[in-house]
Amino acid sequence: MSKKIGSENLSRRMLLRSAASVGAVALATPALAQTAIESLIAAPRRGTWDDQFDAKGASRSVAAIATNNPVLGVNATANIQQAIMDHQMIVSNGGWPQVNTSQALRIGVSDPAVQQLRQRLIISGDMPQSAGMSPSFDSYVDGAVKRFQSRHGLPADGAIGEFTLKAMNVSADTRLRQLETNLVRLQTMSGDLGRRYVMVNIPAAYIEAVENGRVALRNTAIVGKIDRPTHAINSKIYEVILNPYWTAPRSIIEKDIVPLMRKDPTYLTRNNIRLFDGNGTEVSPETVDWNAAKAPNLMFRQDPGKINAMSSTKINFHNPHNEYMHDTPQQGLFNKLMRFESSGCVRVQNVRDLTSWLLKETPGWDRQQMEQVIASRVSTPIKLTEEVPVYIVYVTAWSAEDGVAQFRDDIYQMDGATELALQTTTGIEQSAGPISEQDFLPPQ
């Protein structure tokens, strides 16, 4: 009996020796050795003991989600059509199962729900079928979960938390309809977008700077809340202002600043916000009746500086909504899962990288010169030599040339299915609270 078992299966010791032999061959023939290792990792009858071999494969799987193919590339329509065909096949075969679990699923856990999880990940293409149906949450499952999280805009931590579970349990049929809805959106953007352009994808809350059909930069963004949405628009960026003044919109004066002044009369002075009448004469806040029925008919302007609501940079584009892109002193907000925090404008993480890219064809404005001006705290408007197109779009599903289908939450509830607005309620709860976290308003 033991001889039979030995003949049918390599012992752990023999397999380790085999792996060591492969490593030795790698010194002489790296390509051949890599092929042998990949075959060893992919062997369908391997035991659970060799899970650590898959660590590199898991990281490769997640890295493959990152791409320099733009959302609005020339093949965007064809790519999403392929994703639609793939999901039609999944739906026709019965879709994928719901993952039901009463405990947190993460690497090291053994639970019957992991078998549902494996089946779900295999059907959606996040995990190879050869990984099997074990109840163990091993490194293969961990890598597949991270891949799933990456293409759904979630933190790739490998753990099945609230948002990951909700995204995973959206039915295949609903995802198919989401792809079909976004096909129509992408078809309207299928023309020549320009040699250089900027795209802001509202549901994804990120920005792409695209040059010659490839993503040159990708920046995390904060966009408008559901009750103060960022507007979709096709426009052109014409100006960058370093050390901008901030002039408060009338809506923020009425809704936010006046109520704050009633509570704290020093708010404007502490935040370097000055008042001016129609003749440009400065008005002292102490002379204003802040309890009047109407907000004062004055201009509220904040001086440049670190606490300025736009911090170092403002990026202007033509639009009727008084919206623009800008820096922010509240950098910690970029670390949040829910980045729907603003009153319509778009805050940009690492904005100076984007500004350098925008100004690189405007003579005299290299990175060093830009940094020197920012350090001077002098407000400096810069007209771009050539205006750069900007497309602010609402795309919740797409697929790039790599064939990986990407999905984002329908934060503004425009896709017609309530289950696609997974994070909306939580997002509103997160963004509620102190008025100081609203767009433009300086800290109290």
N, C-alpha and C positions, 0 to 999 in steps of 0.2 A: 504493500500500500504506500509506504513512504517513498519507494523507488518510483512508483507511478506519479505521485505528486511531484517529486523532484524532476521527473522528465517533462511534466507539463508546464511547470512554472519555474522561472528563475528565482532562486533564493535572494533575499535582500542582500546578503554578502556578495553573491555573484554579480548582482545588478550594479552594486556599488563599484566592484572591480571593473565591470564593463564601462561604467561612466568614467572611471579613472583612466582606463585605456583610451577612451575617446579624448579625454583631456590631453593625454600625451600626444596623440596624433595631431591635436590642434596646434601644437608647436610647429609642426612641419607643414600641415595643410589646413589652414584656418577654415576655408570654405567647406571642405569635406567634413571637418569636425563639427561645424555648426549644423550642417545637415543631419549628421548622426545624432547630435544632441536634440534637435527639434523632433526627430523621429522618436527618440526615447521619451521626450516629454509628452508627445501626442499618442503614445501607445495606449490603446483602449483598455488593455487588461492590467495596467499598472496599479499598484496598491496605493492606499492613502498615505503611506509613510513618506513618499517622495514629493509631497506637495510643495516643498520649498523649491524644487526645480522650476516651478511655474512662476516664481516671483518676477523674473525678467519678462516672461510672456505676458503677465498681467499688466505690467507697466507699459509694454509695447502696445497692448490693446487700448489702454487709455490714451496714450500719446497719439494713436492713430486718429482719434477724434479731432485733434487740433489740425487745422488745415489752413493754407494760405489761399484757398479758393474762396472768392467772395460770395456772399449770399445772393447778390444780384449779378452774378457772372453771366457771360454770354450763353452758357448752357443751363441756366437756372431752370428754365421751363422744362427742358428735356430731362434734367435730373429729377425734378419732382414728379414728372410723369412716370419715370422708372420706379420711384418710391411708391407711387399710387398702384402700379401694377404689382409690385411685391406685396403690398398690403391687401390688395384684392385677392391674391392667392391665399394669404393667411386667413382672411375672412371666409373664403370659400371652403377652406379646410377646417372651419370651426373656431377660428380665433385662438386666443391663448387663455389659460386658466386664471382665475382670481387667486391671489396669494393671501391666505388667511392664517394669521398667526397671533397668538396672545402674548408672545415674548419678543424681545428685540433680537433680530437675526443679524449676526455678525460672524466674522471668522472665528472658528473654534467651536461654534454651537452645533449640536446634533439634534435635529427636530424633524418630524414628518413634513412640516411646512416647507422645509428646504427642498423636498422633492417637487412640490408645486413651483417653487422659485426656479429651480433648474429647468423645468419644463417651460415656464414662462420665458426665461432668458434664451433658451434654445430656439423657440419658435420665432422670437423677435430678432434672432441673429446675433445676440450679444454673447452667446457661449456656444462652442461647437458641440454637436451631438455626441461626439466621442467622450465628452466629460462625464457622461453617465448620469444615473438617477439616484445616487447615494443621498441619504439624509444628512450627510456631513457638510457643513459650510466650510469648505476648504479654500485654498488659494485660487482655484479655478473659478469658484463662485464669486469670491472676492473681486477678482479681476473683471468678471462679467458684470457684476453690480456697478463697479466703478465706471465701466464703459457705458452702461445704461444711464448712470447719473450724469456723466459728461455730456451726453447727447440730449439730455433733458434740462440742461442748465442748472444742475444741482451740484453741491459740493461732492467731489468724488472721494468719499471717505469709506466706501464699501459697506456701510451699515444701513440696514433697512429701517429708516426713521419714518416719521409721519408723512413728509412730503414725497419721499421716494416710494413709499407704499401706495400713496394716492395716485401718483403718476403711473406706477406699474399696473394698477387696477383699472385704469381707463381702458375700455374695451377696444379691440382691434377695429371694430366697425366705426367707433367714434374717431379713432385716429385716422382711419381712411377718409372720413368726411372732413376732418380737419385739413388733411393734405389737399383734398379737392377744393376746399374753400381758398386755400392759399395759392393753389395753381392759378386761379383767376387773378389774384393780387399780383403774382409774379409776371403774368402775361402782360399786365399793363406797364411793366418796367423792362420789357424785353428789347427795347431799342438801344441805340448807341448812347451810353451813359457818360462818355467822355474819357480822355486819356488819363486824367486824374480826377477822382471824386471822393466824397465822404458819404458814408451811409450810416444813419442812426436807425437801429432796429429797436423800436419801443418795447415790445414784449421781452426781447432778449436783454434789454438794458445794456447794450454795448455799441461801440462805434467801430467802423472799419474805414481806414484810409486806403484807397485802392489806386494802384498805379500800374498801367499797362496790363490790366486784367488779373493782377495778383494783389493780395492783401499785404500792404507795406507795414501797417500798424493796426492793432486792435486794442481799443481802450474800453475799460469798464465805465459805465455811465450811470447816472441817476436821472430818471425821467419823471414825468408828471403822475400824480396820484389819480385815481379814478374820478374824483370830483374836481380835479384841476388838471385835465389831461394834456399831454404834449400832442400838438397837432401834426398829422401827416402832411408833408408838403414837398414839392420839388422846387428847389431854389438855388441860389449861388452865394457862396461866401465871398464877401467883398472886402472885409476889414478885420484886422486884429487890433485890439486895444490893450496895451500893456499898462498896468496900474490904473484900471478904469475907475471913474466915478460910478457910483450906483444911484440911480434915480428911482425912487419907489413908485411902482404903478399905483394908480388910484385905488384899485381893488384892495391892495395890501395896506394902503394907508387907512382905508375905512374898516377893513375886517380885522386887521392885526395891530397896526401901530397905535391908532387912537385908543383902543382898549388897553394896550400896554401902558400908554402915557397916563391913563386914569389911575392905574395901579402904582406906577413908578415914574414920577415926573422927571427923574434923572436919566431915563432910558436913552433919549436922543443924544444927550451930551456924552454919556459913557461910550456910545457907539459911533461917535464922530459923525453924526447925522445932523446936517444944518438945514435951516428953513429959509426959503427965498420967496419973495412976492413976485408979481408979474413984471416988475421993473428991474428985477435982479438984486433987490436990496435984501440983505439978510435980516431975518426976523427972529427975535429971541423967543424960545419956547415958553418962557414965563409969561409972555404977553398974550398967549393963546388960551381961549376957553376950551379946554379939552372935554368938558361935559356938555358942550353944545350939541344940538340935534344932528348937525351935519359936520363932517370933518372939515378942517380949515382948507380953503382954496389956495394952498401953498405948494411949492416944490420941495420935496424931501430928498436931499442929496447927501450921500455918504462919501467922505473923503477917501482917497486911495490908502491902502495899507493892509496889514496882515488880517485885521478883523473885517475888512471890507467884504460884503456878501459875495463878491466875485473874486476876491483875493487878487491874484496876480494878473488874470487874463480874462478878456471878453472876446468872443468870436461872433461877429455880426453876419447875418445873412438876410436877404430880402424876404419879408413876410409881414402879413397884416396883424399878427397876434402879439407883437412886441416880445417874441421869444428869441433866444440866442443860446449859444453854448458858453460855458464859463468854468473857471476854477472855483474852488470853495475852500474856506478854512476848516470845514468839518470833514476831514479826510476819513474819519472812522466810518462814515456811512457807506463807503465803498465796500466795506467788509461784510455788509449785511446781505443775507439771502434775498430779501425783498428790497429792491432799489427803486421803488415807486414812491418817492418822497417829495418831489418838487411841486411847484405851482405851475409847471408847464415848460420851463426852460430846462436845458440839458446840462447837468454838471459832468465834468470830464475828469477822470483820474489820469494822472500823468499828463496833464494838459500841455505841458511845455514840449513834450515829444510831438504831440499833434500840431502845436503851433510852429515848431521848427520845420515840420513836413510841409505845412501850408506856405511858409515863408521862404522855402528853399529856392524858389524861382523869382523871388523879389530881391533885387540887388541890395547889398549892404545890411542884410539881416540874417547873419549866421547865428548859431546858438550862443556864441560868446557875447555878441553885441546885444542879443535879446536879454541875456542874464544881467548884463551891466545896467540896462535900462530898468529892469525890474528892481534891482538893488537900489536904484536912485529914488524910487517911489514917485517919480514924475509921470503923470498920465500922458501916454504917447500913443496916438492912433496911427496905424500903418495900413495904407491901402495896398491890397495885393496887386502885383503887376498884371496878373491874369486871374479873374474870378474863378473859383473852384466850385463845381456843382456839388450840391448837398441834397441827399434824398433821405427824408425822414419817413420811414415806412412802418407799417404794422404787419409783420410777418411772423406767425406763430409756428409755422412748419415749413421746412425746406430740406433740400438734399444737395450737397455739393458733388463734385466730380468723383469723390471717393466712394459714393454710393451709401454714405451713412445718413440715415434720416434723422433730422433734428427736430425737436418739439419744444415749445415754450408755453407757459401758462397764458391763457386768454384773459389777461389782467383787466382789459376794458370791456370784456364780455361782448365781443363782436363776432365770435365764431358760431354762435347759435346753439351751444351745448353747455349747460351749466357745469358739468363735470370737468370742463376744460379750464375753468377759472379756479384752479385748485387752491391757489394761495391768496385769492383776492380778499377774503374776510380777514385772514391773519395779517395780510399786508396793510389793511386799513387800521387794524388794531396797533400794529407796530408803528405806523406813521402818525398815529394820534398822539396827544400829549402836549408837551411844551411847544408853544408857537415858534420857539427859536429853531426848531428843526424844519420849518417850512422854508421853501425856496426863497432866497434873497434876504430873509430876515436875519439880522445879526444876532449873536448870543445876547441873552438878557443880562 
